[in-house]
Amino acid sequence: MHVFLIHTLMGFIIDLLVGDPPRLPHPVVFIGRGIARLEKLARCITSSPGGLKAAGVGIVIAIVTFSFGITSLIMWAAWQVSYYIYLLLGAWIVSTTVAARGLAEAAGAIRQLISEGDKNAARQQVGWIVGRDTKTMDRGQMVRATVETVAENINDAVVAPLFYACIGGPALAMAYRAVNTLDSMLGYKNDQYLYLGWAAARLDDLAGYIPARLTGLVLLLAAWLSGRDWRRAIRAWRRDAARHPSPNSGIPESAMAGAIHVRLGGHNVYSGVASFRHYMGDPLEDLRPDHIARAVDMLYLASVLAALCLPVLAWIALKLLQN
């Protein structure tokens, strides 16, 4: 397990330094292609609710098992060649499951476009990171969508993969990334994916349960260290998190909202259908591009805290188990 902690720290540092170079193959791309092909096959075989639900379970089992298994095989082969190759390859694999830098860069690009008044380009880029309709978004709605995505993905794209890397190494981190990718592609609560995506959504909720609560804690610590309103972040978490439709996403979103003095949630449009999401936080300040910058600052600080604290906690747990 000690080497898993090294993989975790090195993988996080690699992500901060280089992110996801476009010329290098990314495992999530292959996972996504596999999901798309299995979905197409499932829909060719069945269209009944029960059949689609069973097919969804099968897709989840196949993708997660393959992701874990192939990563384990690659790591075993690297171990046979050289410990140092095993170390470096494991760190790189962990880095592909983490997306702190990519998330920060995407949010920063949107902030710049909004600040420059280029609403059409900003709406397009917001559409790349959220699942809702963006064509009619105003300035405040674009800021809100970006801050919500940054907050939610502190858990999904940083803390959760680091958590699983600590306890199970690169293979478990990749299995988690497969779970999260399945949810992002199939886990929609609409007519198209209600049955096929049921298993993906439920497993993602389960896999993110502990990491989401750890994310809330590191966000509180980040708010305190950065001089932001950690008391209001606690209040928003306790009052608003449970109102979110996700058992996990409400925690980082409410804590973020409280810390930076904005109100998240409200009216969204998904595939032309209006939907209301309960408010997170209080509208102490009007949403501005500057709030995206604050959210990114919180992202980086919370990510560093998680990368430092999770291996320490895992090491302490290991020592206690050994005694």
PyMOL commands that set and color helices and strands:
alter all, ss='L'
color gray80, all
select helices_A, chain A and resi 2-18+27-45+49-81+83-97+100-115+119-129+139-186+198-207+209-225+230-243+250-260+289-322
alter helices_A, ss='H'
color red, helices_A
select strands_A, chain A and resi 264-270+273-280
alter strands_A, ss='S'
color yellow, strands_A
deselect
rebuild
show_as cartoon
